[in-house]
């Protein structure tokens, strides 16, 4: 069975500093369908934003962000559990840092844990461990985390569900004639250093972090699909029907695979 990693961002999961319950249910429903065809690992953001629903702290301050994450993790996981229970899907939480990928022993440990979960039909839900880590131990965004997870567990595909339809040749919010790239085989270095800001105050990514994730995987012979997380029809078509209707697939050139 093929293995995929689904990454969902804060902008998709939350609305007005609360969990967007309908969008989360739509995601859970999609994953329930995907599990019939794939082994699925979910990388999720949203803990800091969820924490803000009960604790009004400044997330720009290190301790504030950690306190928000600590308060938000159980809220986020409880929300997921309630929705996955509808489909009788058991979940497990795995918190990782960048350091976990730099140690062979630690990497092997979480690889074996994820494999054990998948072999027993449990859905691993991964997030970055903001609470006990120093800034130097963190990726800083879940796009990078999900790419590293996908590579480490030898996933066939990383799917990033975002607030955009895909990767455009120019900013679609500024240019009406912007065109979406359907397939990308390589990314110039200049595209990986452009400045961009996420649309959600609690999000840490942007298009550049997604391109960095894609670049990381392309260079290692892996594939990534970027599509809209508000409307999951593109993801459903691509993953369940093998139809590339919308969204951008990042993959190595055929002769490099």
C-alpha positions as CSV (number, residue, x, y, z in Angstrom):
1,X,0.0,0.0,0.0
2,X,1.3,3.4,-0.9
3,X,2.2,5.8,1.9
4,X,1.2,9.5,1.9
5,X,1.7,12.4,4.3
6,X,-1.0,15.0,4.5
7,X,-0.1,18.4,6.0
8,X,-2.7,20.9,6.9
9,X,-2.0,24.5,8.0
10,X,-3.4,26.8,10.6
11,X,-5.2,29.0,8.0
12,X,-7.3,26.0,6.9
13,X,-7.9,24.5,10.4
14,X,-8.9,27.7,12.3
15,X,-11.2,30.6,11.9
16,X,-11.6,33.6,14.2
17,X,-9.1,32.0,16.7
18,X,-11.2,28.9,17.0
19,X,-11.0,25.5,15.3
20,X,-13.0,25.5,12.0
21,X,-15.1,22.5,12.8
22,X,-16.7,22.0,9.4
23,X,-13.3,22.2,7.6
24,X,-11.8,19.8,10.1
25,X,-14.7,17.4,9.5
26,X,-14.2,17.7,5.7
27,X,-10.5,16.9,6.2
28,X,-11.3,13.9,8.5
29,X,-13.8,12.6,6.0
30,X,-11.2,12.8,3.2
31,X,-8.6,11.0,5.3
32,X,-11.2,8.3,6.1
33,X,-11.6,7.7,2.4
34,X,-7.8,7.9,1.7
35,X,-7.1,5.2,4.4
36,X,-8.9,2.7,2.2
37,X,-6.2,3.2,-0.5
38,X,-3.2,4.5,1.4
39,X,-1.3,4.4,4.6
40,X,-1.8,8.0,5.9
41,X,0.2,10.2,8.2
42,X,-1.2,13.6,9.2
43,X,1.0,16.6,10.0
44,X,-1.1,19.3,11.5
45,X,-0.7,22.9,12.6
46,X,-3.2,24.7,14.8
47,X,-2.2,24.1,18.4
48,X,-1.1,27.7,19.0
49,X,-4.2,29.1,17.5
50,X,-6.4,26.6,19.4
51,X,-4.6,27.7,22.6
52,X,-5.5,31.3,22.0
53,X,-9.2,30.4,22.3
54,X,-8.7,29.9,26.0
55,X,-5.5,31.8,26.8
56,X,-4.9,35.4,25.5
57,X,-1.1,35.6,25.3
58,X,1.2,37.2,22.8
59,X,2.4,34.4,20.6
60,X,5.2,36.6,19.3
61,X,7.0,36.1,22.7
62,X,8.7,32.7,23.1
63,X,7.0,31.8,26.4
64,X,3.6,33.1,25.2
65,X,3.8,30.8,22.1
66,X,4.9,27.8,24.2
67,X,2.1,28.4,26.7
68,X,-0.4,28.7,23.9
69,X,0.9,25.5,22.3
70,X,0.6,23.7,25.6
71,X,-3.0,24.8,26.1
72,X,-3.9,24.2,22.5
73,X,-2.5,20.7,21.9
74,X,-5.2,18.9,24.0
75,X,-7.9,21.1,22.4
76,X,-6.7,20.3,18.9
77,X,-6.3,16.6,19.6
78,X,-9.7,16.3,21.3
79,X,-11.3,18.0,18.3
80,X,-9.6,15.5,16.0
81,X,-10.5,12.5,18.1
82,X,-14.2,13.4,18.2
83,X,-14.3,13.6,14.4
84,X,-12.2,10.5,13.7
85,X,-14.4,8.6,16.2
86,X,-17.2,9.0,13.7
87,X,-15.2,6.8,11.3
88,X,-13.9,4.5,14.0
89,X,-10.3,5.7,13.3
90,X,-7.9,5.6,16.2
91,X,-5.3,8.3,16.4
92,X,-1.9,8.8,18.1
93,X,0.0,12.1,18.7
94,X,3.7,12.4,17.8
95,X,5.6,15.5,18.7
96,X,8.9,16.0,16.9
97,X,11.7,18.6,16.6
98,X,14.4,19.1,14.0
99,X,16.8,17.4,16.4
100,X,14.8,14.1,16.0
101,X,16.0,14.0,12.4
102,X,19.6,14.7,13.2
103,X,20.1,11.6,15.4
104,X,20.0,8.2,13.9
105,X,18.7,6.6,17.1
106,X,15.9,9.2,17.5
107,X,15.0,9.1,13.8
108,X,14.8,5.3,13.9
109,X,12.7,5.4,17.0
110,X,9.9,7.6,15.5
111,X,10.1,5.7,12.2
112,X,9.4,2.5,14.1
113,X,6.6,4.1,16.1
114,X,4.9,5.4,13.0
115,X,5.3,2.1,11.2
116,X,3.8,0.3,14.2
117,X,0.8,2.7,14.2
118,X,0.2,2.3,10.4
119,X,0.5,-1.5,10.7
120,X,-2.3,-1.5,13.3
121,X,-4.6,0.9,11.4
122,X,-3.8,3.9,13.7
123,X,-3.5,7.4,12.2
124,X,-0.3,9.1,13.4
125,X,-0.9,12.9,13.9
126,X,2.4,14.7,13.9
127,X,3.1,18.3,15.1
128,X,6.2,20.2,16.1
129,X,7.1,20.1,19.8
130,X,6.9,23.8,20.5
131,X,6.7,23.4,24.3
132,X,10.0,22.0,25.5
133,X,12.2,22.9,22.6
134,X,14.6,25.8,22.1
135,X,14.2,27.8,18.8
136,X,17.4,26.1,17.5
137,X,15.7,22.7,17.8
138,X,12.7,23.7,15.7
139,X,12.0,23.8,12.0
140,X,9.8,26.8,12.7
141,X,7.1,25.8,10.3
142,X,5.2,22.5,9.6
143,X,5.9,22.7,5.8
144,X,9.5,21.8,6.6
145,X,8.5,19.3,9.2
146,X,6.1,17.5,6.9
147,X,8.7,17.3,4.1
148,X,11.3,15.8,6.5
149,X,8.7,13.3,7.9
150,X,7.7,12.3,4.4
151,X,11.3,11.6,3.4
152,X,12.1,9.9,6.7
153,X,9.2,7.4,6.5
154,X,9.7,6.9,2.7
155,X,6.3,8.2,1.8
156,X,5.4,8.2,-1.8
157,X,3.8,11.7,-1.7
158,X,3.5,14.7,0.5
159,X,0.2,16.6,0.2
160,X,0.1,20.2,1.5
161,X,-3.4,21.6,2.0
162,X,-3.2,25.3,2.0
163,X,-5.2,28.5,1.5
164,X,-4.1,28.7,-2.1
165,X,-5.0,26.5,-5.2
166,X,-1.3,25.8,-6.1
167,X,1.9,27.5,-7.1
168,X,1.4,30.5,-9.5
169,X,3.7,32.3,-11.9
170,X,2.9,35.5,-10.0
171,X,0.9,36.6,-6.9
172,X,-2.8,35.8,-7.8
173,X,-3.9,38.3,-5.2
174,X,-2.2,41.1,-7.1
175,X,-2.4,39.9,-10.7
176,X,-5.6,38.7,-12.3
177,X,-3.7,37.1,-15.1
178,X,-1.7,34.8,-12.8
179,X,-1.4,31.3,-14.0
180,X,-1.0,28.2,-11.9
181,X,1.8,25.8,-12.6
182,X,0.4,22.3,-13.0
183,X,3.8,20.5,-12.8
184,X,7.2,21.7,-11.4
185,X,10.4,19.8,-11.8
186,X,12.9,22.2,-10.3
187,X,12.9,25.4,-8.4
188,X,15.4,28.2,-9.0
189,X,17.3,29.4,-5.9
190,X,15.7,32.8,-6.2
191,X,12.2,31.4,-5.5
192,X,13.4,30.0,-2.2
193,X,14.5,33.4,-0.7
194,X,11.6,35.6,-1.7
195,X,9.8,37.3,1.2
196,X,6.2,36.2,1.8
197,X,3.9,36.4,4.7
198,X,1.1,33.9,5.7
199,X,-2.5,35.2,5.6
200,X,-3.3,33.9,9.1
201,X,-1.8,35.7,12.2
202,X,-1.1,32.3,13.8
203,X,0.4,30.7,10.7
204,X,4.2,30.4,10.3
205,X,4.4,29.5,6.7
206,X,3.8,31.1,3.3
207,X,4.5,30.1,-0.3
208,X,8.3,30.2,0.2
209,X,8.2,27.5,3.0
210,X,6.1,25.3,0.8
211,X,8.6,25.8,-2.1
212,X,11.4,24.9,0.3
213,X,9.6,21.7,1.3
214,X,9.0,20.9,-2.4
215,X,12.7,21.6,-3.2
216,X,13.8,19.4,-0.3
217,X,11.8,16.4,-1.6
218,X,12.5,16.9,-5.4
219,X,16.2,16.8,-4.6
220,X,15.7,13.4,-2.9
221,X,13.5,11.9,-5.6
222,X,10.2,12.5,-3.9
223,X,6.9,14.1,-4.9
224,X,4.8,16.8,-3.3
225,X,1.3,18.0,-4.2
226,X,0.1,21.5,-3.2
227,X,-3.6,22.3,-3.3
228,X,-6.5,24.0,-1.6
229,X,-7.5,22.9,1.9
230,X,-10.7,25.0,2.0
231,X,-12.1,23.1,-1.0
232,X,-10.8,19.5,-1.0
233,X,-12.1,18.6,-4.4
234,X,-8.7,18.9,-6.1
235,X,-7.1,16.7,-3.4
236,X,-9.9,14.2,-3.7
237,X,-9.6,14.1,-7.5
238,X,-5.9,13.7,-7.5
239,X,-5.6,11.1,-4.7
240,X,-8.7,9.1,-5.2
241,X,-9.4,9.4,-8.9
242,X,-5.9,9.9,-10.3
243,X,-7.2,13.1,-12.0
244,X,-5.0,16.2,-11.8
245,X,-7.7,18.9,-12.1
246,X,-6.2,21.7,-10.0
247,X,-3.1,22.1,-7.8
248,X,0.6,21.8,-8.4
249,X,2.6,18.6,-8.4
250,X,6.3,19.0,-7.7
251,X,8.3,16.0,-8.8
252,X,11.8,15.2,-10.2
253,X,12.2,14.9,-13.9
254,X,11.5,11.4,-15.1
255,X,15.1,10.6,-15.9
256,X,16.1,11.6,-12.3
257,X,13.6,9.4,-10.6
